[in-house]
Amino acid sequence: MTFDSGEDSLLSSQNFQPSVKRLRWFVLLILILFLTACSVTGVSESWPGITAEGSRVYVSNANQVVAIDGQSGEQVWQYNGQAASENFYAPPLVEDGRVVLGDFGVSGGIFAGGRLLVKIHALVDGDQSPPQVDWIAEDQVSGRIFASALQVDDRIFLGTGDNKFVALDAATGEKIWEFATGNSVWDKPIHVDGILYFTSLDKNVYALAAEDGDLVWSASVSGASAGSPVLNESADLLYVGSFSGELLALNRADGSLAWEAPAEDWVWGTPLYHDGIVYYSDLSGNIYAVDGESGESVWNNSPEVPGSVESEILLIDDQLFVTSGDVDTGTGAITAFNLEGQELWQKDVDAEVQPPPVSMDGDPVIAFVPEDEPLQVVRYDAENGAILWRFTPPIEDEE
């Protein structure tokens, strides 16, 4: 088994300096890429996927997908897949009364030539537990699913861990078209005027025609990216974070570089654009704010949070919410800032918090997994950080 050229590109592209945090994430990247390339099962080092839509919070982790009532914190339904070995880490897509997400794949064994068998699951979002299955798409994708899908009209778009980006029929899960990249796609695409924009670990940003998957343009950038592009419509710019330690602004028309803004470490999470300002973070826990037109810093000092930030920053009203995790202590935090970068409150968490917070009726909700403990989902009061509810999925009785 050997690493493919995309993984070699990832190895050679980064500006590595001695850093415990960076080394940890580099090792995790290579582990996941190796397991993906070799179709090895048993990997579980990932973090929960979380989505908030309407009155519910949806969380995927290991062999569970749960829907939680956003007001009470009580479980509405729980889904454990079609087989005991199926694991889920992608944030669920919730659209048209349907919850859609891909799984992490299971080995097909000798009868499937050792290849990875991956399914896309579409669940009816009702009150029944387990939920009714709308459809299961098998053999439509062949790589692990890390990212949330995007639905536009009657199509679902998503990237895979084996260097593919695909379009599926939303009603059946049948594949419509497929596009090959040079490495894994780890985050959700965006759609603007019939064009899909997404990033890849192959150090490229792609623009594809949503109708047929034809390449509109691809832009080679300074480093791999695991976050979604973000659009500034008025300036026609796309903002992309890079593992080279930069925020990049690309012209949407052709992907050419407009400007770049520095960071001290990898920019992993999706940037946030609001009211002319781009907010982003890095693996050293620094939070940045730059002018969306020029890339110039708008804060005198960049605030810090404990540990690393791998997720996007959440905006609720005029507050910024950041989740972080410290690999040395195995703990994390959720921190609230105002738009000037002043800390409003911070709450410790007894685990690294890697997925982004989501908003439920104006309050942040986070998901995390303490060591040797089950999944935890917590809703905080946005004003003061008080815990409004805490949820742990019940253990389902085996039939």
C-alpha positions as CSV (number, residue, x, y, z in Angstrom):
1,M,0.0,0.0,0.0
2,T,1.4,3.4,-0.9
3,F,0.2,7.0,-0.5
4,D,-1.2,8.4,-3.7
5,S,0.2,11.6,-5.3
6,G,-2.4,13.7,-3.5
7,E,-1.1,12.6,-0.1
8,D,2.5,13.3,-1.3
9,S,1.4,16.7,-2.3
10,L,-0.1,17.3,1.1
11,L,3.1,16.2,2.8
12,S,5.3,18.5,0.7
13,S,3.0,21.5,0.6
14,Q,2.9,22.6,4.2
15,N,5.2,25.0,6.0
16,F,5.9,22.7,9.0
17,Q,7.5,24.1,12.1
18,P,8.0,22.4,15.5
19,S,4.5,22.5,17.0
20,V,2.8,19.8,19.2
21,K,-0.6,20.9,17.9
22,R,0.4,20.9,14.3
23,L,2.2,17.6,14.6
24,R,-0.9,16.0,16.2
25,W,-3.1,17.2,13.3
26,F,-0.5,16.2,10.7
27,V,-0.4,12.7,12.1
28,L,-4.3,12.5,12.2
29,L,-4.4,13.7,8.6
30,I,-2.0,11.1,7.4
31,L,-3.8,8.4,9.4
32,I,-7.1,9.1,7.9
33,L,-5.7,9.5,4.4
34,F,-3.9,6.2,4.7
35,L,-7.0,4.4,6.0
36,T,-9.1,5.9,3.3
37,A,-6.6,4.9,0.5
38,C,-6.3,1.4,1.9
39,S,-10.0,0.8,2.7
40,V,-9.2,-0.2,6.2
41,T,-12.0,-0.4,8.7
42,G,-12.0,0.3,12.4
43,V,-10.9,3.9,12.4
44,S,-13.0,6.0,14.8
45,E,-10.8,9.0,15.4
46,S,-13.1,11.7,14.2
47,W,-15.5,14.1,15.8
48,P,-19.2,14.5,15.8
49,G,-21.1,16.1,13.0
50,I,-23.8,18.6,14.2
51,T,-26.6,20.4,12.4
52,A,-29.4,22.7,13.7
53,E,-32.5,23.1,11.6
54,G,-35.9,24.3,12.6
55,S,-36.7,23.1,16.1
56,R,-34.2,20.2,16.2
57,V,-30.5,19.6,16.6
58,Y,-29.1,16.6,14.7
59,V,-25.8,14.9,15.7
60,S,-23.9,12.0,14.1
61,N,-21.2,10.2,16.0
62,A,-19.9,6.6,15.7
63,N,-22.8,4.3,15.2
64,Q,-25.5,6.8,16.2
65,V,-27.4,9.6,14.5
66,V,-29.8,11.4,16.9
67,A,-32.4,14.1,16.5
68,I,-32.9,16.3,19.6
69,D,-35.7,18.6,20.5
70,G,-34.0,22.0,20.6
71,Q,-36.1,23.4,23.5
72,S,-36.2,20.5,25.9
73,G,-33.0,18.7,25.0
74,E,-34.9,15.4,24.8
75,Q,-34.3,12.8,22.1
76,V,-36.8,12.7,19.3
77,W,-35.3,9.7,17.4
78,Q,-32.2,7.6,17.1
79,Y,-30.8,5.8,14.1
80,N,-28.1,3.2,14.3
81,G,-27.6,2.4,10.6
82,Q,-28.3,-0.7,8.7
83,A,-25.4,-2.7,10.1
84,A,-23.6,-2.7,13.5
85,S,-20.3,-1.7,11.9
86,E,-21.6,1.5,10.2
87,N,-20.2,4.7,11.6
88,F,-21.3,8.3,11.0
89,Y,-19.3,11.5,11.4
90,A,-20.6,13.8,8.7
91,P,-23.0,16.7,9.7
92,P,-26.5,15.7,8.6
93,L,-28.2,17.5,5.7
94,V,-31.7,18.4,6.6
95,E,-33.9,19.3,3.7
96,D,-37.5,18.6,2.5
97,G,-38.4,16.6,5.6
98,R,-35.4,14.3,5.0
99,V,-32.1,13.8,6.9
100,V,-29.3,12.7,4.6
101,L,-25.7,11.8,5.4
102,G,-23.0,9.4,4.3
103,D,-21.4,6.8,6.5
104,F,-17.7,6.1,7.1
105,G,-17.8,2.8,5.1
106,V,-17.3,-0.8,6.0
107,S,-15.0,-3.3,4.4
108,G,-16.6,-5.5,1.8
109,G,-14.2,-8.3,2.6
110,I,-12.8,-10.8,0.1
111,F,-16.0,-11.0,-1.7
112,A,-15.8,-7.3,-2.6
113,G,-12.1,-7.4,-3.3
114,G,-11.4,-5.6,-0.1
115,R,-12.9,-2.4,-1.3
116,L,-14.7,0.0,1.0
117,L,-18.5,-0.1,1.0
118,V,-20.1,3.3,1.6
119,K,-23.8,4.1,1.8
120,I,-25.7,7.4,1.7
121,H,-28.7,7.2,4.1
122,A,-31.9,9.3,3.7
123,L,-34.1,9.3,6.7
124,V,-37.7,10.6,7.1
125,D,-37.5,13.3,9.8
126,G,-40.6,12.5,11.7
127,D,-41.3,11.5,15.4
128,Q,-40.7,7.8,14.9
129,S,-37.6,6.2,16.5
130,P,-35.8,4.7,14.7
131,P,-36.9,6.9,11.8
132,Q,-38.3,5.5,8.6
133,V,-35.7,5.1,5.9
134,D,-36.6,6.9,2.7
135,W,-33.8,5.4,0.7
136,I,-30.3,3.9,1.0
137,A,-27.8,4.6,-1.9
138,E,-25.2,1.8,-2.2
139,D,-22.4,1.7,-4.7
140,Q,-22.9,5.4,-5.6
141,V,-19.8,6.6,-3.8
142,S,-16.7,4.6,-2.7
143,G,-14.9,6.9,-0.2
144,R,-15.5,7.8,3.4
145,I,-17.9,10.8,4.0
146,F,-16.5,13.5,6.2
147,A,-18.5,16.5,5.1
148,S,-22.1,17.6,5.1
149,A,-23.9,17.4,1.7
150,L,-25.6,20.3,0.0
151,Q,-29.0,20.1,-1.6
152,V,-30.0,22.4,-4.5
153,D,-33.4,21.8,-6.0
154,D,-33.6,18.1,-6.7
155,R,-29.9,17.3,-6.4
156,I,-27.6,16.5,-3.6
157,F,-23.9,17.4,-3.8
158,L,-21.1,16.0,-1.6
159,G,-17.4,15.2,-1.5
160,T,-15.7,12.0,-0.5
161,G,-12.5,10.8,1.1
162,D,-11.3,9.0,-2.1
163,N,-10.9,12.2,-4.2
164,K,-14.4,12.5,-5.7
165,F,-17.2,15.1,-5.8
166,V,-20.6,13.7,-6.8
167,A,-24.1,14.8,-7.7
168,L,-27.0,12.5,-6.5
169,D,-30.7,12.5,-7.2
170,A,-32.3,13.8,-4.0
171,A,-35.3,11.5,-4.5
172,T,-33.4,8.2,-5.0
173,G,-29.7,8.7,-4.2
174,E,-28.8,7.6,-7.7
175,K,-25.5,9.2,-9.0
176,I,-26.0,11.7,-11.7
177,W,-22.3,12.8,-12.3
178,E,-18.9,12.5,-10.7
179,F,-15.8,14.7,-10.7
180,A,-12.3,13.6,-9.7
181,T,-10.0,15.7,-7.6
182,G,-6.4,15.1,-6.5
183,N,-7.2,14.4,-2.9
184,S,-10.0,14.2,-0.3
185,V,-12.9,16.7,0.0
186,W,-13.6,17.4,3.6
187,D,-16.2,20.1,3.7
188,K,-19.5,21.3,2.2
189,P,-19.7,23.0,-1.2
190,I,-21.5,26.3,-1.7
191,H,-23.7,27.1,-4.7
192,V,-24.0,30.4,-6.5
193,D,-25.7,31.1,-9.8
194,G,-25.5,27.5,-11.0
195,I,-21.9,27.0,-10.0
196,L,-20.6,24.9,-7.1
197,Y,-17.4,26.0,-5.3
198,F,-15.5,23.7,-3.0
199,T,-12.0,23.0,-1.6
200,S,-9.8,19.9,-1.4
201,L,-6.7,18.6,0.3
202,D,-5.0,18.7,-3.1
203,K,-4.4,22.5,-2.7
204,N,-7.0,23.5,-5.2
205,V,-10.3,25.3,-5.1
206,Y,-12.8,24.1,-7.7
207,A,-15.7,25.7,-9.5
208,L,-18.0,23.2,-11.3
209,A,-21.2,23.6,-13.3
210,A,-24.0,22.2,-11.1
211,E,-25.9,20.8,-14.1
212,D,-23.3,18.5,-15.5
213,G,-20.1,18.7,-13.3
214,D,-18.0,20.3,-16.0
215,L,-15.0,22.2,-14.7
216,V,-15.5,26.0,-14.8
217,W,-12.1,26.7,-13.2
218,S,-9.7,25.4,-10.7
219,A,-7.3,27.5,-8.7
220,S,-4.1,26.3,-7.2
221,V,-3.6,27.8,-3.8
222,S,-0.8,27.8,-1.2
223,G,-2.0,24.9,0.9
224,A,-4.6,22.2,1.4
225,S,-8.0,23.2,2.7
226,A,-10.6,21.4,4.8
227,G,-13.1,24.3,5.0
228,S,-15.8,25.5,2.7
229,P,-15.4,28.7,0.6
230,V,-17.4,31.7,1.8
231,L,-18.8,34.3,-0.6
232,N,-18.7,38.1,-0.3
233,E,-21.3,38.8,-2.9
234,S,-20.8,42.6,-3.1
235,A,-17.0,42.2,-3.9
236,D,-17.5,38.9,-5.8
237,L,-14.8,37.3,-3.6
238,L,-14.4,33.8,-2.2
239,Y,-12.6,33.4,1.1
240,V,-10.7,30.2,1.8
241,G,-8.6,29.0,4.7
242,S,-5.3,27.2,4.0
243,F,-3.1,24.8,5.9
244,S,-0.2,27.0,4.8
245,G,-1.3,29.5,7.5
246,E,-3.3,32.0,5.4
247,L,-6.7,33.3,4.6
248,L,-7.0,33.6,0.9
249,A,-9.4,35.9,-1.1
250,L,-10.1,34.6,-4.6
251,N,-11.9,36.3,-7.4
252,R,-15.1,34.3,-8.0
253,A,-15.0,34.7,-11.8
254,D,-11.7,32.8,-12.4
255,G,-10.2,31.9,-9.0
256,S,-7.3,34.3,-9.3
257,L,-5.8,35.5,-6.0
258,A,-7.1,39.0,-4.8
259,W,-5.2,39.1,-1.5
260,E,-4.0,36.9,1.4
261,A,-4.0,37.5,5.1
262,P,-1.6,35.7,7.5
263,A,-2.2,33.4,10.5
264,E,0.3,31.9,12.9
265,D,-0.8,28.3,12.1
266,W,-3.1,26.2,9.9
267,V,-6.5,27.8,9.1
268,W,-8.7,24.7,9.3
269,G,-12.2,25.9,9.7
270,T,-14.5,27.7,7.3
271,P,-14.2,31.5,7.5
272,L,-17.1,33.7,8.6
273,Y,-18.0,36.8,6.6
274,H,-20.2,39.5,8.2
275,D,-20.9,43.1,7.5
276,G,-17.6,43.7,5.5
277,I,-15.4,41.7,7.9
278,V,-13.9,38.2,7.6
279,Y,-13.4,36.3,10.8
280,Y,-11.2,33.2,11.0
281,S,-9.1,31.2,13.4
282,D,-6.1,28.9,13.4
283,L,-4.8,25.7,15.1
284,S,-2.9,27.8,17.7
285,G,-6.1,29.2,19.0
286,N,-5.8,32.7,17.5
287,I,-8.9,34.6,16.3
288,Y,-8.6,37.1,13.5
289,A,-10.7,39.8,11.8
290,V,-9.7,41.4,8.5
291,D,-11.4,43.8,6.1
292,G,-13.2,41.9,3.4
293,E,-12.1,44.2,0.6
294,S,-8.4,44.5,1.4
295,G,-7.4,41.8,3.9
296,E,-6.1,44.4,6.4
297,S,-6.5,43.6,10.1
298,V,-9.3,45.4,11.8
299,W,-8.4,44.4,15.4
300,N,-5.3,45.8,17.2
301,N,-4.7,42.5,19.0
302,S,-6.0,39.0,18.0
303,P,-7.7,37.3,20.9
304,E,-6.8,33.7,21.8
305,V,-8.7,30.7,23.1
306,P,-7.3,27.6,24.9
307,G,-6.1,24.9,22.5
308,S,-6.7,24.6,18.8
309,V,-9.6,25.7,16.7
310,E,-10.6,23.4,13.9
311,S,-14.1,24.7,13.2
312,E,-15.8,27.8,11.8
313,I,-16.8,30.7,14.0
314,L,-20.6,31.0,14.8
315,L,-22.3,34.4,14.6
316,I,-25.5,35.0,16.5
317,D,-26.7,38.5,16.5
318,D,-23.6,40.5,17.5
319,Q,-21.7,37.7,19.2
320,L,-19.0,35.4,18.0
321,F,-18.8,31.8,19.4
322,V,-15.7,29.7,19.1
323,T,-15.1,26.1,20.1
324,S,-11.6,24.8,20.9
325,G,-9.7,21.8,22.3
326,D,-6.4,21.2,24.0
327,V,-4.7,18.0,23.0
328,D,-2.4,18.1,26.0
329,T,-5.2,18.2,28.6
330,G,-8.0,16.6,26.7
331,T,-10.2,19.5,27.5
332,G,-11.8,22.3,25.6
333,A,-13.9,25.4,25.8
334,I,-16.6,27.5,24.2
335,T,-15.8,31.2,24.2
336,A,-18.1,34.2,23.3
337,F,-16.7,37.4,21.9
338,N,-18.2,40.7,20.7
339,L,-17.5,41.9,17.2
340,E,-14.5,43.9,18.5
341,G,-12.8,40.8,19.7
342,Q,-13.5,41.3,23.4
343,E,-14.2,38.2,25.4
344,L,-17.7,38.1,26.9
345,W,-17.6,34.7,28.6
346,Q,-15.8,31.4,28.4
347,K,-16.9,28.0,29.6
348,D,-14.7,25.0,30.1
349,V,-15.6,21.6,28.6
350,D,-14.3,18.2,29.7
351,A,-13.3,17.2,26.2
352,E,-11.8,18.8,23.1
353,V,-14.5,20.5,21.1
354,Q,-13.7,20.1,17.5
355,P,-17.0,20.5,15.5
356,P,-18.4,24.1,15.2
357,P,-21.2,25.4,17.4
358,V,-24.6,25.7,15.9
359,S,-27.5,28.1,16.7
360,M,-30.7,27.0,18.2
361,D,-33.1,29.9,18.7
362,G,-30.2,32.3,19.3
363,D,-28.2,30.1,21.6
364,P,-25.1,28.1,20.8
365,V,-25.2,24.3,20.9
366,I,-22.0,22.1,20.9
367,A,-21.2,18.4,20.6
368,F,-18.2,16.6,22.0
369,V,-17.1,13.2,23.2
370,P,-15.1,13.0,26.5
371,E,-12.5,10.2,26.7
372,D,-14.1,6.8,27.4
373,E,-17.5,8.4,27.7
374,P,-20.5,8.8,25.4
375,L,-21.4,11.7,23.2
376,Q,-22.5,14.9,24.9
377,V,-24.6,17.7,23.4
378,V,-25.0,21.0,25.3
379,R,-27.0,24.1,24.8
380,Y,-25.7,27.3,26.4
381,D,-27.4,30.6,27.1
382,A,-25.9,33.1,24.6
383,E,-25.9,35.9,27.1
384,N,-24.0,34.4,30.0
385,G,-23.0,30.8,29.1
386,A,-25.3,29.1,31.5
387,I,-26.1,25.5,30.5
388,L,-29.8,25.3,29.4
389,W,-29.7,21.5,28.8
390,R,-27.2,18.6,28.4
391,F,-28.0,15.5,26.3
392,T,-26.4,12.1,26.2
393,P,-28.0,9.5,23.8
394,P,-29.6,6.5,25.6
395,I,-28.2,3.1,24.8
396,E,-30.7,1.4,22.5
397,D,-31.7,-2.1,23.4
398,E,-30.4,-4.7,21.0
399,E,-33.1,-6.7,19.3
